């Protein structure tokens, strides 16, 4: 094994940041009639579906019990399924994942999403069939990453958001930024960023450099 390659989903493997957000917010309206929601997820204590859902319910003076979390989760995933035809992979994602595995890396998907919403997005994008570690049990992204690693090193995390970079830094592994808004990652300390996966050789070289 050359190392462990961990991939976030939304904005990293799938172009789903907008549809995911829209369905997530609509589920609060339909299930709880909650409309006053700050959709800047960076302002939340935990930037995972579990953590954000609990905090929105708490801000609305509602119970954040597992039962209430499950109510929102079911509605959200149902809405996401109705939008599955909108879901597309980030350019080059599928062949790059295959190439990484051929090169001797172990691949795992780490996501702040619920496992069932993760499966909807991955399958719709043609990227299903791999191990997924989600927020089903963990509210903190760093804990999700640690669970996926299970002590394995060296490792590198692919992500599109500041919370992905921070999780990699907290756990002590390498990071590669993906997406069309990578300048904020560079400003926060990311050294290797790419718009998508089409330059596979350059990304593999970056993995070798930054894996920890």
N, C-alpha and C positions, 0 to 999 in steps of 0.2 A: 504494500500500500504506500503510495506517495504522499497521501494526506487525505483530509476530509474537506470536501467542498460543500458548503451550506448555502442554500439559495432561499431568499425571501420570495414571496409570490407577487403581491400587488405592486406593479410598477417595476418589478425586477424580472419575473418570468412572464407575467401577463399584464396587458395594458388595461387594468381594471380599477385604477384608483378612483375614477369618477363614478363608474357604475356601482362599485362597491359602496362608496360614500352615499350615493343617492338612495340605494336600497336600504342601507343602514339607517338613514334618517327617516325614510318613509315608514319603516317598521315601528319607530317610536310614535309617529303620528297615528298610524292605524291601530296599534295595540294599546297605547296609553294616552293618546291625544296630547302628547308632548311635542311642542313646536319650537320652543325657545332653547335652541341647542347651539353651542359654539362648535363649529366644525373644524376649527384649527386644533388638530389632535395633539400638536406639540404642547398645548396648554393643559394636558391631562397628566395626572400622576403616573398612570401606566398606559402606554400606547398600544394596547391590544384590545380586541373585541371584548374580552372579559372585563378588562380594567375600565375601558371607556363606557361600556354599558352600565356597569355598576356606578360609576361616577355621575353619569347623566341622570340615572334614577335617583341617586342621592341628592343631586342639586335640585331635582324636582320634588323633593320631600317624599319620595316613594321608597318602598322597601327594595333593597338590593339583594334579596334572597335568591337562592339557586332557582327557585320556582319562577321568580320574576325574570331572572336572566334567561331562563329557558323559553319563556313566553316571547321575549324579543327575538331570541335566536331563531325560533321556529318561523316566525313571521319574516324575518330578514332573509333566511335561506330560501323560503318559498318565493319571495320577491326576486331574489337573485336568479333562481331557476327560470323565471319568466323572461329574464334578460340574457340568458346564456348565449343567445345568438349574437350578441354584441361583443362577446369576449374573444380577444385575439392574443396570440403569444407575442412577446417582444421579439423583434426580428432576429432570426438565427438561434433562438433559444433551444429548440428541439435538437438540431444537429450538434449544437455545442455541448449539451448535456451528455449525449451519446459519446462525443469525442473525449470529454473529461473522463468518463468511465473507461474508455479504451486506453487512455493514458495511465490508468492505474489509480485514479482517485476514487474514493468512496463518496457518493452523492447522497445528500439528504435535504429535504425541504423543511425549512423552519419558518413559521409564520405566526404573526399575532392574530390571525383569523381563527375562527372556530374550525374544527376539522371538516365538518360537513360543507361549510361554505368554501373551504380550501379545495375540497374534491370537486365541487361544481366548477370552479374556475379552472383548475388544472385539466379536468376532463374536457371541458369546452374548448380549451386551447390546444388539445392534443398532447398534453404533457403529463397525463396520469400514470399511475403504476409505480410510483416511488414512495419511499418512507416519508411520512409527514409528521412533524412534531409541532403541535399547535397550542393554543391558549386554553384548551379544554381543562387542563389541570393547573396551568400557570398564568398568573396575571402579568408577570414581568418578562420582558423580552430576553433579558440576560439569562433567566432561568430556563426558558425554552431552548436557547442555544446550548446551555450546559447539558441539558437532558439529551439533546441530539448528539453532542460530542461523546458523552459517556466516557470521558477521560481520554479520548483519542486525540492525538496531535501528530504532526502539525495540521493546522486548519486555516481555512479562509472563508469569510462570509461575504456573499454577494447581496447588496441591498441598494435601495434607491433613496432612502430617507435618513435623516439625521438620527432617528432612534435606532436604525440598523447599525450605523457607525458607532454610536455610543454603546450598543450591546457588545459589539466586537471589541471595543476598547476595554469595557468592563471585564469581559471574560479573558482578554489577553490573546486574541487571535488576529490574523490578518483580515483586511477588508478591501473589497473592490466595489466601487460605485458603478451603478448601471442606470441609464435613463437619460432624459432630455433636460434634467434640472440638476446637473452634477456640480455646478459651480458652488452651491451652498455646501456640498460635501467637501470640496477642495478647501473652501474657506474654514471648514471645521477640522481640517487636518488630513483628509483622505489624499493619498498620493496617486492612486491608480483609478481612473474613471473612464468609462466607455459609454457611448450612446446606446449600443446594443451588442449582440454577440457575433456579428458578422466577421470581425477580425479575430478569428479563433486563436491563431498563433500568438498574437500580441497579448491576448488575455491569458493564455496558458503561461507565457513568459512572466507576466505579472503575478500569477499565482505562485510560481516558483520563488519569486523574489520576496513576496510579502507573507507567505504562510508561516504561522507561528504555532 
